[in-house]
């Protein structure tokens, strides 16, 4: 039964010749073809919400990246079709999340229980959007129409989301598939947005920030953050480089006057997931950088 259900889910979101990232890690980047095996492997916990290039990396960032091998990154998204909506708020328990989305009338295509505190809804469009900018603008319109309650970081085109019927190891729970419907006509979504008072020319949608979080803090653009830090906050890092990149970025953020809560929020927005090791690394880097600043101040 699981195989049949997962096939319907992935065949709705993707076309048969497309590829995407499947992973057991929130930091996964490897791209695979859609096959019976990749669509029905409950060892996976995540998949990339949109199709990715399997054999082309538009912008390699590391020496070991191969321009002929795809990886999960915004620059390698091939089709802007699927829009992820997630509500991760203590004010919205699971039952209320489902009620809220249904009451809103949002036309959605799929819903998956994350195995923890949220349900992941996907709006899969019949006609894909043309550019990343159009995609982000559409996400922002939906976000505004839903009262700015969903997680803003889901506007990332290469965002990972929960794999249906995957086993969530740290929670010892299954990520249950709740709903498989159909792709949403662009006209139906447009009509819903207009009915919610968010037409295409809505004033808040005219300027879309350069990054996937849509509204970064001012220090992101105007501070003296190193380029490597900004790149990490936007694109993350391969699993083997994650911890060292995280530690370095946190130190740089502290040196640019970011407080602990802001740092945690910024890092969380990269993948939508932080584990105990991540929190430990952030805490260690934060304390070290603050101690170094205190020592330097004492010497002056």
N, C-alpha and C positions, 0 to 999 in steps of 0.2 A: 504493500500500500504506500509505503514511504517513497519508493522509486517513482510510482505513478504521480504522486502529489508533487514531488520535487520537479519532475519533468514539466508539469503544467506551469509551475511557478517560473522556472528559468526560461521556458519557451515563450512565456508571455513577455518577460523583460528583455530578452535577447533574441536576435535572429540566429538561425542555425549555423551561419558561417562566421559568427563573431567570437571574440575571446575576451576574457577578463581575468582579474586576479582572484584566486581562491587561496585561503590561508587559515592556518590554525593560530596565527599570531596577529595581533592588532597592528603590527609593524610590517606585515607581509607586503611584498612588492612583485613577486613572480607572477607572470601571466600565463594562462593555460587556455587551450581551446575548450569550448563547451562540448563535453562528451558525456556519455552515461556515467562514467566514473567520476568526473568532476562535479556533475550535477547531483550525485547521490552518494556522497562520502561524508558521513556524519562526524568524521574526525575534523572536518573544516568547521571553523567558528565564524569565518568572515568571507565576504566576497565584495568586490568593487561594484558600486551601484551602476556604473556605466561601462560600455564596451571599451576595451583597450587594444592598442596595436600589439600584435604578437611578435612581429619581426622588425620593428622599427622603434628606436629611441630617439625622439626629436631633439633631446637636449641632455646628453650624458653629463653627469656632474662628478663622477669619480673615475679614476684610472681604469678600474676593472669593469666599468660599464661598457657594453658593446652596442654600437650604433645600430646593429642588426638584430638585437635582442630586446624586445619590449619589456617595460617595467611599469609598475603602477605610479603614475604621476599625471598631474593635470595636462601637461604638454602632450601626453600620449593617449588621451581620450579621443576616440574616433567618432563617437556618436553621442550627442547631447539629448538623451531621451528620457532618462529616469531621474526623478526628483525625490529625494529622501526627506521625510518629515518625521522628526522624533521629538517627543516631549520628555525631558529628563528633569523633572521638578518635584520637590517634596510636596508641593501643593496639588500635584496631579498624580494620585495613585493610579495603578493600572486600569481599573474599571472606569475611572473618571477620564482617562486619556481616550479610551475608546468611545465613551459617551460624547466627549467634547468634539472629536473629529466627526462623528456621525451627525451630531446636532449642527455642526458648522455647514454640513452639506458638501464638504470637499469631495470631489470625485477622485477616489483613489483606486489603485489597481491591486495592491497586495498589502498584507499586514503580517508581521512576524513578531512573536513575543521574544524579547531579547534574552530570556532566562534570568532576568534580574528585575529592574525597575521600570522598564519602558517597552512600548510597542513601536516597531519601526514600520511606518507606512510609506509606500512608494507610489507616486503618480507616474505612470508610464505613458508617454504621449504617443498618439498615433503617428504624428508627424514630428520628427526630431527637430530640435532647434538648430540654428545654423552655426552659432558661435558660442564660445564660453561666456562672452559678455551677455548674450541673449539669455543663456541658461541662468546666470547669476541674477539677472534682472527678474526673470520669471520666479526664481526661488524667493527673491526678496518680496515680490508682490504677494505670493502665497503666505509668507511669514507675516507680512503686515495684515493681510486679510484674516489671519488666525490670531490677531491681537498681539503679535510679537512674542508669542508664548513658546513656539518650537525652538529647538537648539539652532542658533545662527550658523554654527560651524558646518551644518549639513549642506550648506550651499557650495561646498567643495565638490567639483565635478568628479574627482577620483576617490571620493569618500568610501571607506569600508562600511558595510552594514552587516547585520547578523544573518548567518546562513540558516535557512530553514531546516529543522530537524537535526541541526548540529548539536553536539554535546558541549556545553559550556563547563570547562574543567573546574575552574575555581569556584563556581557556584554549585557544581554537581547537579545541573539541571539541563533539560533539553530546551532548545530554542524552537518553540512550537510554531508551526505555520497555521495562522488563523484565518487567512482569506486569500483566495485567488479569484480575481474578477476578469476584467478585460482592459485593454489599453484605453486611455481616455482621449476623446477627440479634443483637438486643440480649441475648437469652437465652444465645446462644453466647458472647458476650463476657463476660457476667456469670459464666457457669460457668467460663470460663478464669481470670478474676480470683480467684474463690473458690478454685480449685484451686491458685493461686499464693499463697494466704494473704492476699489483699487484699479482704475483703468490703466492702460499702458503709459499714459502721460502723468500718472500720479507724481506729485512733486518729490516724494521721498525716494522714488526709483530712478530719478534722472541721473544721479551720480552714484555709480557703483564703484566701491573701493577696489583697489588692485588685488587684494588678497581675498581668499575664500571666506574669511570670517565676516566680511562685508563692512564691519565697523571696528577697525583696530583702534586701540588707544593712541592718543597723539604721539606718545613717545616712540611708537613703532616707526613713524615716518620722520620725526624731527630730532630724535636723539642721535647719539654717536654710536649706535649699535653697529657692530661689525657686520659686514656683508654675510659672513658665514652664519651668524646668529639669525639674521632675517631669513636666509635661505632655509635654515632648519625650522623656523617657526612656520614657514609657508609649506615646506615639502617634507619635513621630517628627515629621517636618515635610515639607511639599510639596517637591518637588525644587528649585524655585527659591529656597526658604528654608532648605534643608538646611545648607549650609556655615556661614551666619551663626548659625543656631540651634545647630549643633554647637559652634562656637567659644565662644559665650556659655555654653552648658551646661558645657563642660569647665572654663572659668574659674571658674564657680560651684562645681563639684565640687571643684576644687583648694582653693578658699577654705573648703570644708567638710571639708578634711583627707582627701579621697579620693586614694589613690595611683594611679600611672599604670596598673598592671595592672587595678585595679578599674574605672577609667574606661573602658579599652578593652573590658573584659568587658560593662559596662553598655551602652555604645553598640552593641556587636556584637549584643546581645540585642534591639535595636529592630527590625532588619531581617534579622539572621542573615547579614549581609554587610558587609565593610568593604573599600574599594578604597584604592589608594595615596594618593589625594587626601584621603580620610578620615583616614588615619594621619598625613599631613602636617599637617592641620588640628589634630588632637588634640595632636600634638607641639608645634606652634607655640603653641597656647593654654596647654598645660601649662607650657612653658618661660617664657612671658610672665608667667603668674600667679605662678609660683614666684619669678621675678626681682622682681616688684612686691612680693611678701611680704618678700623679703630686703631690698630697699631700704627698705621701711617699718620693718622691724626695726632697720636700721642707724640710722634717724633717731631712734628712741625713746631 
